[in-house]
Amino acid sequence: MKKTQLVNPVLDEVRNFSLRYASPLAWVEVVMADFDAFLLDHASAEKKASGMAISLLSHYPDRKDLVAAMAELAVEELVHFREVIKLIQGRGLELLADAPDDYVNRFRRLMRKGSDVYMLDRLLIASIVEARGHERFGLIADALPEGNLKKFYLSITASEARHHILFVDLALKYFSLEEVASRLDELLDEEATIMASLPIKAALH
């Protein structure tokens, strides 16, 4: 006889949280109208994501699970960067210097001072950023016609979904469910406010 597994609704809600601001259709239209610009920004985002993973494992070398996860993530994001470069060069474009990301910069300013709370905020903000990537790459994948480009963005969308859960799970490894749930709730509200205030442009954020 199989044992009945107890489901913790709070844990499930935290691991599968929903964003509180839906990207407007106008954003998709702007991206599709200038896909070259979007690709260049996408490349920058993947490169920064790989660098962020390296930064985290460098900052917390004593957290073995975090180090292992971030080493894997850094490689995966760099592979994505390589694939976007192929798309860029295939369209006769060249990489641009990285531009400031107002969304990420404003979000990072919400990180609290103090060793433990800073770590928690880094992990949860990274999770929300990945969730936003999941939403927006999914919208792009839906808008693209059938073909290799659509398949690529469907694959990227799936990766972002895994990543946002990865960061939540790391937070839950080092902090209590109550603490993670409370801070996640606050940060999701903040992220929605930031997103609603940003101009619409052919970029990931």
N, C-alpha and C positions, 0 to 999 in steps of 0.2 A: 504494500500500500504506500503510495507516494505521500510524502510529508507536504503539508500545506505551507507555502512560503508566505510569510507576512510581508505586506507591502507598506512601506513608509511613504505616505503621500507627500510629506515635506521634502524628503530626499528626492523623490521622483520629480517634484516640481522644480527643485534647485538644479538637478542634473539636466533637465529638459526645459529650462526657462524660455520664455518668449520675450522678444524685444517689444518695446512699448511705443515705438514709432515705426510706421510702415513707410518704406520709401515710395514716393509718389510716381505715378506713371510718367510724369514729365521728366523725371531723372532718366528713366529707361530711354525715352525718346531722344534726349540730349546725347546720351552715350551712343546710341545707334546711329545718330547723325554725324558723329565724329569719333568713329571707332579707333582710328589711329591714335588720337590723343588718349583715349581710354587705355589702349594697350601699353602706351609708354608709362602711364601712371600705374598700371597693374604691375609692370616690371619692377618699378620702384618699390611698390608695396611688398612684393615677394622678397626682394632683397632686404628690406627693413625687417620683415618678419623673421628671416633667418638670423639676422644680426641680433634681434631681440632675444631669440632662444639662446644664442651664445652668451649674451649678456646675463641672462638669468642663471645659467649653469655656472658662469664665472663668479657671480655674486653669492651663490649658495653652494659652494663645492662640497659641503658636508651633508647635503640632502641628496642621498644616493638615488632615490626614485626620481627626484626632479632632474638631476644631472642626466640620468639615462634617457628620460623622456625628452628633454630639451636637445640632447645630442641627436636623437632620431628626428625631431622636428626640424632642427636646423638644416639637416641634410635634405629632408623632404621639401622644405620651402626653397632651398637652393635649386633643387631639381625643377620645381615650378618656375623659378626665375629663368633657368636655362631654356625651358620650353617656351616661355613668353618671348625670350630673346629670338628664338627661331621664328616665331610668328612675326615679330617686328622686322627682322631682317628680310623675311620673305615678302614683306610689303614694301621693301626699299627704304625703310626708315632707320634711324640711328637713335641709340639711347640718349636721353637728356640727363643733365645733372639733376639730382634729387631736389624736388621742391618741398618746402615745409608742408606738413599735413596738419592743418588747423584742427581737424577733428581729433586726431591722436594727441596733439599737443595740449589741447584744452582738457581732454580726458585725463591725461597724465598729471595735470596740475591738481587733480583731486586726490592724488595719493597722499596719505597721511604720513607724518613723521613718526619714527619709532620702528624698531627692527621688525617686530611681529606684524603690526598693522600695515606697514609698508609692503611686506611680502604678500600679505593677503590681498591688498589692493592691486598689486602688480598682477597677481594670478587672475583675479576676477575681472580686471579691466582687459587683460589679454583675452579672456574667455568671451567677453562681450564684443570685443573688436572682431574676433573670429566669427561670432554669431552674425554680426553685421555683414561680414564678408560672405557668409553662407547665404544670407538673404539676397544680397545684391548680385552675387555671381549666379544665383538661381534665376533671378529675373532676367539677366542677360542670356543665360542658356535658353530660357523659354522664348526669348525674342529672336534668337538666331535661327536661320533656316537650317534644315537638315544638312549635315556634313561634318567634316573633321573639327571645325571650330566649335560647333555646338557640342560635340562629344567631349572636347577638351574642357569646356566650361561646365558641363555636367560633372565631369571628374573632379574639377576644382571645387565645385559646390559640395560634393560628398566629402572631400577632404576637410573643408572648413567646418562641417558639422562634427566630424570626429575631433577636430582640434578644440572646439569650444567646450566639448564635454571633457576632454583631456585636462584642460586648465581647471575646471570645476573639481574634477576628481583629485587633482593635486592639492587644491585648496582644502578639500575635505580630508585629505590625508594628514594635513598639518594643523587643521583648525576644527573646532566643533561645528556640527551641522547648524546649530543655532546662530553662531557667529557668522558663518558663511551666508546663511539665508538672510540675515538682517542686513549685512553690508551689500549683498547682491541686490536686494530690493532697493536700497538707496542709490546704488550705481546705475541700475536700469532706468530709474527716473531721471538721473543726471544725463545719461546718454541720450535719452529721448529729447530732452531739452536742447542738448548740443546739436543733434541731428536736425531738429526742426528749424534751427537758426542758421544753418549753413546754406550758402548759395548752391543752386543746382548747376553742376558742370560735368563735363565728360571725364570723370575721375571716380575712383572707388568711393571716396568720401567727399 
